[in-house]
Amino acid sequence: MKRIPTMILAASATLACATIAASAGAQSTPRQASAPVAGDADGAFVTASRFSQPTGQQLYAGVCAGCHMPDGRGAQGAGFYPALARNGKLASGGYPLYVVMKGMNGMPPLGEMMTDQQVADVVNYVRVSFGNRYRDKVTPAEVQALR
């Protein structure tokens, strides 16, 4: 398998983030003076730069499953999306926390579009799902420290 140069992967990650933000902006409903809650047509975003899903499972389904697949088995084709199912790299909560927050290879830094609680929730969900049994939890304080 040929290695894709780092610059191409970085450009792909940047494009992915821009696409997510553009999608949110396109779906956003205009804020009216009497409407106290912002959002978008399908409820995926609170604002154009913030995901709205309140649980780790919902965040995974709405944000992560598009690449890593609903069953966490990953995919390969136009890109490589690693399997999260039975993934030994998830044994330390710091690893998936870093990847969600800072990005890695083709994975964009999606943590900036989530609250500290959302990041902790989605990392903790992945670490106990798809055959993973890592029960020690990542905390919102650990997320904040990494920001």
Summary of the structure (lengths in Angstrom):
residues: 147
radius of gyration: 15.8
end to end distance: 34.4
largest distance: 56.0
contacts: 399
relative contact order: 0.15
helix: 48%
strand: 9%
